[in-house]
């Protein structure tokens, strides 16, 4: 479900725009960065922040 929500949010952005995503530890944290890279996005950063993780991705041209 997280992947679908992120994909919908990315559709509203232009190529090169960045999106911040807050993730709880677990499956989304393990799978989302890889899945987004497969979709043509670039993982800019993945940092822990007060019990969660903040993933910053940049929308690719694909």
SEFIZA-3560 file (N, C-alpha, C; in Angstrom, 3 decimals):
REM SEFIZA-3560
<numar><xx>0.822</xx><yy>-1.192</yy><zz>0.000</zz><atom>N</atom></numar>
<numar><xx>0.000</xx><yy>0.000</yy><zz>0.000</zz><atom>CA</atom></numar>
<numar><xx>0.870</xx><yy>1.261</yy><zz>0.000</zz><atom>C</atom></numar>
<numar><xx>1.969</xx><yy>1.240</yy><zz>0.727</zz><atom>N</atom></numar>
<numar><xx>2.863</xx><yy>2.394</yy><zz>0.765</zz><atom>CA</atom></numar>
<numar><xx>3.376</xx><yy>2.712</yy><zz>-0.633</zz><atom>C</atom></numar>
<numar><xx>3.759</xx><yy>1.697</yy><zz>-1.390</zz><atom>N</atom></numar>
<numar><xx>4.292</xx><yy>1.903</yy><zz>-2.733</zz><atom>CA</atom></numar>
<numar><xx>3.265</xx><yy>2.594</yy><zz>-3.620</zz><atom>C</atom></numar>
<numar><xx>2.022</xx><yy>2.182</yy><zz>-3.535</zz><atom>N</atom></numar>
<numar><xx>0.956</xx><yy>2.772</yy><zz>-4.357</zz><atom>CA</atom></numar>
<numar><xx>0.783</xx><yy>4.244</yy><zz>-4.008</zz><atom>C</atom></numar>
<numar><xx>0.764</xx><yy>4.564</yy><zz>-2.753</zz><atom>N</atom></numar>
<numar><xx>0.618</xx><yy>5.963</yy><zz>-2.329</zz><atom>CA</atom></numar>
<numar><xx>1.785</xx><yy>6.819</yy><zz>-2.805</zz><atom>C</atom></numar>
<numar><xx>2.982</xx><yy>6.290</yy><zz>-2.705</zz><atom>N</atom></numar>
<numar><xx>4.166</xx><yy>7.035</yy><zz>-3.148</zz><atom>CA</atom></numar>
<numar><xx>4.128</xx><yy>7.224</yy><zz>-4.660</zz><atom>C</atom></numar>
<numar><xx>3.756</xx><yy>6.182</yy><zz>-5.411</zz><atom>N</atom></numar>
<numar><xx>3.654</xx><yy>6.306</yy><zz>-6.863</zz><atom>CA</atom></numar>
<numar><xx>2.650</xx><yy>7.382</yy><zz>-7.254</zz><atom>C</atom></numar>
<numar><xx>1.519</xx><yy>7.450</yy><zz>-6.579</zz><atom>N</atom></numar>
<numar><xx>0.521</xx><yy>8.476</yy><zz>-6.865</zz><atom>CA</atom></numar>
<numar><xx>1.072</xx><yy>9.868</yy><zz>-6.577</zz><atom>C</atom></numar>
<numar><xx>1.807</xx><yy>10.009</yy><zz>-5.489</zz><atom>N</atom></numar>
<numar><xx>2.407</xx><yy>11.303</yy><zz>-5.148</zz><atom>CA</atom></numar>
<numar><xx>3.460</xx><yy>11.690</yy><zz>-6.188</zz><atom>C</atom></numar>
<numar><xx>4.252</xx><yy>10.737</yy><zz>-6.641</zz><atom>N</atom></numar>
<numar><xx>5.289</xx><yy>11.017</yy><zz>-7.634</zz><atom>CA</atom></numar>
<numar><xx>4.690</xx><yy>11.455</yy><zz>-8.967</zz><atom>C</atom></numar>
<numar><xx>3.507</xx><yy>10.950</yy><zz>-9.306</zz><atom>N</atom></numar>
<numar><xx>2.863</xx><yy>11.317</yy><zz>-10.563</zz><atom>CA</atom></numar>
<numar><xx>2.555</xx><yy>12.806</yy><zz>-10.631</zz><atom>C</atom></numar>
<numar><xx>2.402</xx><yy>13.453</yy><zz>-9.491</zz><atom>N</atom></numar>
<numar><xx>2.079</xx><yy>14.881</yy><zz>-9.468</zz><atom>CA</atom></numar>
<numar><xx>3.320</xx><yy>15.758</yy><zz>-9.595</zz><atom>C</atom></numar>
<numar><xx>4.505</xx><yy>15.155</yy><zz>-9.527</zz><atom>N</atom></numar>
<numar><xx>5.756</xx><yy>15.913</yy><zz>-9.550</zz><atom>CA</atom></numar>
<numar><xx>6.383</xx><yy>15.918</yy><zz>-10.931</zz><atom>C</atom></numar>
<numar><xx>7.201</xx><yy>16.931</yy><zz>-11.182</zz><atom>N</atom></numar>
<numar><xx>7.957</xx><yy>16.987</yy><zz>-12.430</zz><atom>CA</atom></numar>
<numar><xx>9.269</xx><yy>16.225</yy><zz>-12.259</zz><atom>C</atom></numar>
<numar><xx>9.860</xx><yy>15.841</yy><zz>-13.360</zz><atom>N</atom></numar>
<numar><xx>11.145</xx><yy>15.148</yy><zz>-13.344</zz><atom>CA</atom></numar>
<numar><xx>12.186</xx><yy>15.990</yy><zz>-12.603</zz><atom>C</atom></numar>
<numar><xx>12.921</xx><yy>15.345</yy><zz>-11.720</zz><atom>N</atom></numar>
<numar><xx>13.944</xx><yy>16.030</yy><zz>-10.931</zz><atom>CA</atom></numar>
<numar><xx>13.450</xx><yy>16.533</yy><zz>-9.590</zz><atom>C</atom></numar>
<numar><xx>12.127</xx><yy>16.519</yy><zz>-9.385</zz><atom>N</atom></numar>
<numar><xx>11.576</xx><yy>16.943</yy><zz>-8.090</zz><atom>CA</atom></numar>
<numar><xx>11.845</xx><yy>15.876</yy><zz>-7.042</zz><atom>C</atom></numar>
<numar><xx>11.878</xx><yy>16.314</yy><zz>-5.803</zz><atom>N</atom></numar>
<numar><xx>12.141</xx><yy>15.389</yy><zz>-4.700</zz><atom>CA</atom></numar>
<numar><xx>10.914</xx><yy>15.230</yy><zz>-3.816</zz><atom>C</atom></numar>
<numar><xx>10.813</xx><yy>14.034</yy><zz>-3.241</zz><atom>N</atom></numar>
<numar><xx>9.705</xx><yy>13.696</yy><zz>-2.357</zz><atom>CA</atom></numar>
<numar><xx>10.274</xx><yy>13.107</yy><zz>-1.076</zz><atom>C</atom></numar>
<numar><xx>9.795</xx><yy>13.585</yy><zz>0.070</zz><atom>N</atom></numar>
<numar><xx>10.167</xx><yy>13.036</yy><zz>1.363</zz><atom>CA</atom></numar>
<numar><xx>9.101</xx><yy>12.068</yy><zz>1.839</zz><atom>C</atom></numar>
<numar><xx>9.538</xx><yy>10.904</yy><zz>2.286</zz><atom>N</atom></numar>
<numar><xx>8.625</xx><yy>9.845</yy><zz>2.716</zz><atom>CA</atom></numar>
<numar><xx>9.050</xx><yy>9.384</yy><zz>4.094</zz><atom>C</atom></numar>
<numar><xx>8.103</xx><yy>9.373</yy><zz>5.027</zz><atom>N</atom></numar>
<numar><xx>8.374</xx><yy>8.912</yy><zz>6.386</zz><atom>CA</atom></numar>
<numar><xx>7.980</xx><yy>7.439</yy><zz>6.473</zz><atom>C</atom></numar>
<numar><xx>8.925</xx><yy>6.604</yy><zz>6.911</zz><atom>N</atom></numar>
<numar><xx>8.697</xx><yy>5.154</yy><zz>6.951</zz><atom>CA</atom></numar>
<numar><xx>8.962</xx><yy>4.592</yy><zz>8.336</zz><atom>C</atom></numar>
<numar><xx>8.111</xx><yy>3.684</yy><zz>8.748</zz><atom>N</atom></numar>
<numar><xx>8.365</xx><yy>2.905</yy><zz>9.952</zz><atom>CA</atom></numar>
<numar><xx>9.329</xx><yy>1.781</yy><zz>9.594</zz><atom>C</atom></numar>
<numar><xx>10.090</xx><yy>1.297</yy><zz>10.566</zz><atom>N</atom></numar>
<numar><xx>10.944</xx><yy>0.136</yy><zz>10.294</zz><atom>CA</atom></numar>
<numar><xx>10.081</xx><yy>-1.052</yy><zz>9.863</zz><atom>C</atom></numar>
<numar><xx>10.642</xx><yy>-1.921</yy><zz>9.068</zz><atom>N</atom></numar>
<numar><xx>9.916</xx><yy>-3.106</yy><zz>8.625</zz><atom>CA</atom></numar>
<numar><xx>9.902</xx><yy>-3.231</yy><zz>7.119</zz><atom>C</atom></numar>
<numar><xx>8.878</xx><yy>-3.893</yy><zz>6.624</zz><atom>N</atom></numar>
<numar><xx>8.798</xx><yy>-4.226</yy><zz>5.204</zz><atom>CA</atom></numar>
<numar><xx>8.876</xx><yy>-3.016</yy><zz>4.272</zz><atom>C</atom></numar>
<numar><xx>8.115</xx><yy>-1.932</yy><zz>4.503</zz><atom>N</atom></numar>
<numar><xx>8.238</xx><yy>-0.786</yy><zz>3.593</zz><atom>CA</atom></numar>
<numar><xx>9.662</xx><yy>-0.221</yy><zz>3.553</zz><atom>C</atom></numar>
<numar><xx>10.302</xx><yy>-0.175</yy><zz>4.683</zz><atom>N</atom></numar>
<numar><xx>11.674</xx><yy>0.330</yy><zz>4.742</zz><atom>CA</atom></numar>
<numar><xx>12.616</xx><yy>-0.578</yy><zz>3.963</zz><atom>C</atom></numar>
<numar><xx>12.365</xx><yy>-1.871</yy><zz>4.007</zz><atom>N</atom></numar>
<numar><xx>13.204</xx><yy>-2.833</yy><zz>3.299</zz><atom>CA</atom></numar>
<numar><xx>12.960</xx><yy>-2.801</yy><zz>1.788</zz><atom>C</atom></numar>
<numar><xx>11.700</xx><yy>-2.599</yy><zz>1.379</zz><atom>N</atom></numar>
<numar><xx>11.337</xx><yy>-2.769</yy><zz>-0.031</zz><atom>CA</atom></numar>
<numar><xx>11.161</xx><yy>-1.479</yy><zz>-0.828</zz><atom>C</atom></numar>
<numar><xx>10.702</xx><yy>-0.420</yy><zz>-0.207</zz><atom>N</atom></numar>
<numar><xx>10.349</xx><yy>0.780</yy><zz>-0.957</zz><atom>CA</atom></numar>
<numar><xx>11.530</xx><yy>1.412</yy><zz>-1.696</zz><atom>C</atom></numar>
<numar><xx>12.683</xx><yy>1.609</yy><zz>-1.052</zz><atom>N</atom></numar>
<numar><xx>13.788</xx><yy>2.208</yy><zz>-1.804</zz><atom>CA</atom></numar>
<numar><xx>14.164</xx><yy>1.413</yy><zz>-3.064</zz><atom>C</atom></numar>
<numar><xx>14.218</xx><yy>0.112</yy><zz>-2.942</zz><atom>N</atom></numar>
<numar><xx>14.562</xx><yy>-0.740</yy><zz>-4.092</zz><atom>CA</atom></numar>
<numar><xx>13.496</xx><yy>-0.636</yy><zz>-5.177</zz><atom>C</atom></numar>
<numar><xx>12.235</xx><yy>-0.693</yy><zz>-4.786</zz><atom>N</atom></numar>
<numar><xx>11.145</xx><yy>-0.617</yy><zz>-5.758</zz><atom>CA</atom></numar>
<numar><xx>11.139</xx><yy>0.722</yy><zz>-6.487</zz><atom>C</atom></numar>
<numar><xx>11.411</xx><yy>1.803</yy><zz>-5.779</zz><atom>N</atom></numar>
<numar><xx>11.436</xx><yy>3.114</yy><zz>-6.418</zz><atom>CA</atom></numar>
<numar><xx>12.612</xx><yy>3.240</yy><zz>-7.381</zz><atom>C</atom></numar>
<numar><xx>13.744</xx><yy>2.664</yy><zz>-7.023</zz><atom>N</atom></numar>
<numar><xx>14.885</xx><yy>2.675</yy><zz>-7.939</zz><atom>CA</atom></numar>
<numar><xx>14.560</xx><yy>1.897</yy><zz>-9.216</zz><atom>C</atom></numar>
<numar><xx>13.852</xx><yy>0.801</yy><zz>-9.076</zz><atom>N</atom></numar>
<numar><xx>13.440</xx><yy>0.019</yy><zz>-10.247</zz><atom>CA</atom></numar>
<numar><xx>12.489</xx><yy>0.813</yy><zz>-11.135</zz><atom>C</atom></numar>
<numar><xx>11.764</xx><yy>1.762</yy><zz>-10.546</zz><atom>N</atom></numar>
<numar><xx>10.839</xx><yy>2.613</yy><zz>-11.288</zz><atom>CA</atom></numar>
<numar><xx>11.531</xx><yy>3.836</yy><zz>-11.890</zz><atom>C</atom></numar>
<numar><xx>12.834</xx><yy>3.984</yy><zz>-11.673</zz><atom>N</atom></numar>
<numar><xx>13.577</xx><yy>5.083</yy><zz>-12.260</zz><atom>CA</atom></numar>
<numar><xx>13.849</xx><yy>6.259</yy><zz>-11.347</zz><atom>C</atom></numar>
<numar><xx>13.510</xx><yy>6.133</yy><zz>-10.075</zz><atom>N</atom></numar>
<numar><xx>13.790</xx><yy>7.192</yy><zz>-9.111</zz><atom>CA</atom></numar>
<numar><xx>15.191</xx><yy>7.015</yy><zz>-8.530</zz><atom>C</atom></numar>
<numar><xx>15.728</xx><yy>8.106</yy><zz>-8.010</zz><atom>N</atom></numar>
<numar><xx>17.045</xx><yy>8.058</yy><zz>-7.370</zz><atom>CA</atom></numar>
<numar><xx>16.855</xx><yy>8.273</yy><zz>-5.877</zz><atom>C</atom></numar>
<numar><xx>17.390</xx><yy>7.379</yy><zz>-5.066</zz><atom>N</atom></numar>
<numar><xx>17.356</xx><yy>7.539</yy><zz>-3.618</zz><atom>CA</atom></numar>
<numar><xx>18.426</xx><yy>8.561</yy><zz>-3.250</zz><atom>C</atom></numar>
<numar><xx>17.984</xx><yy>9.693</yy><zz>-2.705</zz><atom>N</atom></numar>
<numar><xx>18.896</xx><yy>10.769</yy><zz>-2.329</zz><atom>CA</atom></numar>
<numar><xx>19.445</xx><yy>10.515</yy><zz>-0.931</zz><atom>C</atom></numar>
<numar><xx>18.553</xx><yy>10.137</yy><zz>-0.009</zz><atom>N</atom></numar>
<numar><xx>18.993</xx><yy>9.840</yy><zz>1.352</zz><atom>CA</atom></numar>
<numar><xx>17.972</xx><yy>8.966</yy><zz>2.060</zz><atom>C</atom></numar>
<numar><xx>18.446</xx><yy>8.289</yy><zz>3.075</zz><atom>N</atom></numar>
<numar><xx>17.612</xx><yy>7.478</yy><zz>3.967</zz><atom>CA</atom></numar>
<numar><xx>18.215</xx><yy>7.618</yy><zz>5.348</zz><atom>C</atom></numar>
<numar><xx>17.540</xx><yy>8.390</yy><zz>6.199</zz><atom>N</atom></numar>
<numar><xx>18.093</xx><yy>8.732</yy><zz>7.507</zz><atom>CA</atom></numar>
<numar><xx>17.108</xx><yy>8.403</yy><zz>8.627</zz><atom>C</atom></numar>
<numar><xx>17.601</xx><yy>7.881</yy><zz>9.750</zz><atom>N</atom></numar>
<numar><xx>16.726</xx><yy>7.682</yy><zz>10.911</zz><atom>CA</atom></numar>
<numar><xx>16.386</xx><yy>9.022</yy><zz>11.545</zz><atom>C</atom></numar>
<numar><xx>15.161</xx><yy>9.102</yy><zz>12.073</zz><atom>N</atom></numar>
<numar><xx>14.713</xx><yy>10.331</yy><zz>12.729</zz><atom>CA</atom></numar>
<numar><xx>13.642</xx><yy>9.985</yy><zz>13.762</zz><atom>C</atom></numar>
<numar><xx>14.004</xx><yy>9.987</yy><zz>15.020</zz><atom>N</atom></numar>
<numar><xx>13.067</xx><yy>9.786</yy><zz>16.127</zz><atom>CA</atom></numar>
<numar><xx>12.165</xx><yy>8.556</yy><zz>15.958</zz><atom>C</atom></numar>
<numar><xx>12.748</xx><yy>7.399</yy><zz>15.738</zz><atom>N</atom></numar>
<numar><xx>11.990</xx><yy>6.154</yy><zz>15.684</zz><atom>CA</atom></numar>
<numar><xx>11.429</xx><yy>5.797</yy><zz>14.320</zz><atom>C</atom></numar>
<numar><xx>11.577</xx><yy>6.682</yy><zz>13.351</zz><atom>N</atom></numar>
<numar><xx>11.140</xx><yy>6.397</yy><zz>11.986</zz><atom>CA</atom></numar>
<numar><xx>12.337</xx><yy>6.622</yy><zz>11.059</zz><atom>C</atom></numar>
<numar><xx>12.112</xx><yy>6.491</yy><zz>9.780</zz><atom>N</atom></numar>
<numar><xx>13.141</xx><yy>6.784</yy><zz>8.786</zz><atom>CA</atom></numar>
<numar><xx>12.560</xx><yy>7.757</yy><zz>7.772</zz><atom>C</atom></numar>
<numar><xx>13.394</xx><yy>8.662</yy><zz>7.298</zz><atom>N</atom></numar>
<numar><xx>12.989</xx><yy>9.614</yy><zz>6.272</zz><atom>CA</atom></numar>
<numar><xx>13.748</xx><yy>9.274</yy><zz>4.994</zz><atom>C</atom></numar>
<numar><xx>12.984</xx><yy>8.932</yy><zz>3.976</zz><atom>N</atom></numar>
<numar><xx>13.521</xx><yy>8.584</yy><zz>2.671</zz><atom>CA</atom></numar>
<numar><xx>13.265</xx><yy>9.764</yy><zz>1.739</zz><atom>C</atom></numar>
<numar><xx>14.302</xx><yy>10.252</yy><zz>1.092</zz><atom>N</atom></numar>
<numar><xx>14.173</xx><yy>11.311</yy><zz>0.102</zz><atom>CA</atom></numar>
<numar><xx>14.499</xx><yy>10.696</yy><zz>-1.253</zz><atom>C</atom></numar>
<numar><xx>13.548</xx><yy>10.798</yy><zz>-2.193</zz><atom>N</atom></numar>
<numar><xx>13.750</xx><yy>10.283</yy><zz>-3.539</zz><atom>CA</atom></numar>
<numar><xx>13.576</xx><yy>11.403</yy><zz>-4.546</zz><atom>C</atom></numar>
<numar><xx>14.271</xx><yy>11.265</yy><zz>-5.659</zz><atom>N</atom></numar>
<numar><xx>14.169</xx><yy>12.220</yy><zz>-6.758</zz><atom>CA</atom></numar>
<numar><xx>13.513</xx><yy>11.508</yy><zz>-7.937</zz><atom>C</atom></numar>
<numar><xx>12.496</xx><yy>12.154</yy><zz>-8.486</zz><atom>N</atom></numar>
<numar><xx>11.778</xx><yy>11.560</yy><zz>-9.602</zz><atom>CA</atom></numar>
<numar><xx>12.640</xx><yy>11.533</yy><zz>-10.848</zz><atom>C</atom></numar>
<numar><xx>12.705</xx><yy>10.360</yy><zz>-11.465</zz><atom>N</atom></numar>
<numar><xx>13.471</xx><yy>10.203</yy><zz>-12.688</zz><atom>CA</atom></numar>
<numar><xx>12.651</xx><yy>10.584</yy><zz>-13.910</zz><atom>C</atom></numar>
<numar><xx>13.270</xx><yy>10.478</yy><zz>-15.049</zz><atom>N</atom></numar>
<numar><xx>12.621</xx><yy>10.867</yy><zz>-16.289</zz><atom>CA</atom></numar>
<numar><xx>11.773</xx><yy>9.789</yy><zz>-16.921</zz><atom>C</atom></numar>
<numar><xx>11.712</xx><yy>8.602</yy><zz>-16.291</zz><atom>N</atom></numar>
<numar><xx>10.968</xx><yy>7.493</yy><zz>-16.885</zz><atom>CA</atom></numar>
<numar><xx>9.566</xx><yy>7.524</yy><zz>-16.616</zz><atom>C</atom></numar>
//
